[in-house]
Amino acid sequence: MRAPPPARPRRGTSTSSSGARCARPKSVVAVARSELSIWATGQVQPRRQRDGLYDQAGAVHPAKMWPRIAQSMIEHYSSPGEAVLDPMCGIGTVLIEAVRARRHALGVDCEAEWVDVARANLARARRTHPGTDGTVFCADARNLAATLADQPGGLPVDLVVTSPPYGPAVHGLPETARKTGGKIVRRAHRYATGKPHPGQLARGSSQKRLRTGLASIFGGCHTVLRRGGHMVITARPYTDKGELVDFPAVVIAAAEDAGFAYTDRHAALLARWDEADQTLYPHVTLFHLGNVRRQVEAGKLGIVRAHEDVLVFRKSR
Ligand SMILES: C[S@@+](CC[C@H](N)C(=O)[O-])C[C@H]1O[C@@H](n2cnc3c(N)ncnc32)[C@H](O)[C@@H]1O
């Protein structure tokens, strides 16, 4: 499929990623030379991308990756028969897409409730793809190398694909006024319907805790990945109290600190490109649009999400 041109900015919103409040990544010059490609991962709504392949119990996870994004990352950066690891696997989207692409799937998540769903999803995918293999560990990924030391396929892995949790500002599934009798509430706002695991990176409101946790998880990924293998991560900027947080820059800094080289960046569309009217239509909820409108009306920054950054790192030594 031909890559569509970038989204046209919509009236009343800003898609600028400047003005970030975090440190500039070390490799910004190298990235300026790399090629940006746009992946048409939003031609079908995310709910439809999961149709018949995923257990309903995963619907309450607040930040699932879109299956087409996971599929594109796996197909670009690994080959059939290779081992793909997601150290923060949630309900297992990366694992399911890995098995469907005939890769060996390994997943880790610290929340038992998501691990149960990921195991159910993985079992279902393996039934329809005989001869494939996969394991999900319930563990704190800050101890990744120890967790994977005894896994059946052996180390190293060939590819790491993941989407880290964001700070609490963006967590949560809004529940409609009809369900809650008038109020709009956010459920699973800390990546757990009950008490979160002590290692949960999205626990509390500290950005520093999130960054430190990411750095140790990426350190473990560097240890278990083969030399020359890639770590591919989705991230997007978000607003917190009207201020832009450049989360991709946080991820880049943590990955570089862990020893990875930042090699490429792609844009995975969260929107449908309509060839006939040459327009991008973002798949957003009315809840999200209402939030953006309120921010803009209050003179703050509002972003209608149309893409997610796909950040690519390589283990070169
Ligand atoms: C953005 S979600 C990943 C969603 C996943 N890609 C999917 O499609 O379901 C981030 C996940 O990281 C997990 N997580 C947070 N801290 C963790 C830690 N220390 N170790 C392992 N998993 C962790 C959360 O429980 C959450 O499920």
The ligand as a MOL file (V3000), in Angstrom:
LIG
                    3D

  0  0  0     0  0            999 V3000
M  V30 BEGIN CTAB
M  V30 COUNTS 27 29 0 0 0
M  V30 BEGIN ATOM
M  V30 1 C 0.9320 -0.2950 27.5590 0
M  V30 2 S 0.6450 -1.7580 28.4350 0 CHG=1
M  V30 3 C 1.0820 -3.0000 27.2890 0
M  V30 4 C -0.1140 -3.5050 26.5400 0
M  V30 5 C 0.1780 -4.6320 25.5860 0
M  V30 6 N 1.0570 -4.2280 24.5020 0
M  V30 7 C -1.1260 -5.2110 25.0290 0
M  V30 8 O -1.4160 -5.0070 23.8540 0
M  V30 9 O -1.8940 -5.7410 25.8230 0 CHG=-1
M  V30 10 C 2.0090 -1.8050 29.5530 0
M  V30 11 C 2.0260 -3.0380 30.4460 0
M  V30 12 O 3.2150 -2.9750 31.2390 0
M  V30 13 C 2.9510 -3.6940 32.4160 0
M  V30 14 N 3.9910 -3.3720 33.4070 0
M  V30 15 C 4.1780 -2.2210 34.0890 0
M  V30 16 N 5.2290 -2.3300 34.9080 0
M  V30 17 C 5.7480 -3.5700 34.7280 0
M  V30 18 C 6.8620 -4.2710 35.2950 0
M  V30 19 N 7.6620 -3.7220 36.2120 0
M  V30 20 N 7.0850 -5.5370 34.8460 0
M  V30 21 C 6.2870 -6.1260 33.9260 0
M  V30 22 N 5.2160 -5.5080 33.3780 0
M  V30 23 C 4.9560 -4.2400 33.7650 0
M  V30 24 C 1.5530 -3.2250 32.7960 0
M  V30 25 O 0.9350 -4.1110 33.7040 0
M  V30 26 C 0.8650 -3.1470 31.4210 0
M  V30 27 O 0.1110 -4.2980 31.1490 0
M  V30 END ATOM
M  V30 BEGIN BOND
M  V30 1 1 1 2
M  V30 2 1 2 3
M  V30 3 1 2 10
M  V30 4 1 3 4
M  V30 5 1 4 5
M  V30 6 1 5 6
M  V30 7 1 5 7
M  V30 8 2 7 8
M  V30 9 1 7 9
M  V30 10 1 10 11
M  V30 11 1 11 12
M  V30 12 1 11 26
M  V30 13 1 12 13
M  V30 14 1 13 14
M  V30 15 1 13 24
M  V30 16 1 14 15
M  V30 17 1 14 23
M  V30 18 2 15 16
M  V30 19 1 16 17
M  V30 20 1 17 18
M  V30 21 2 17 23
M  V30 22 1 18 19
M  V30 23 2 18 20
M  V30 24 1 20 21
M  V30 25 2 21 22
M  V30 26 1 22 23
M  V30 27 1 24 25
M  V30 28 1 24 26
M  V30 29 1 26 27
M  V30 END BOND
M  V30 END CTAB
M  END
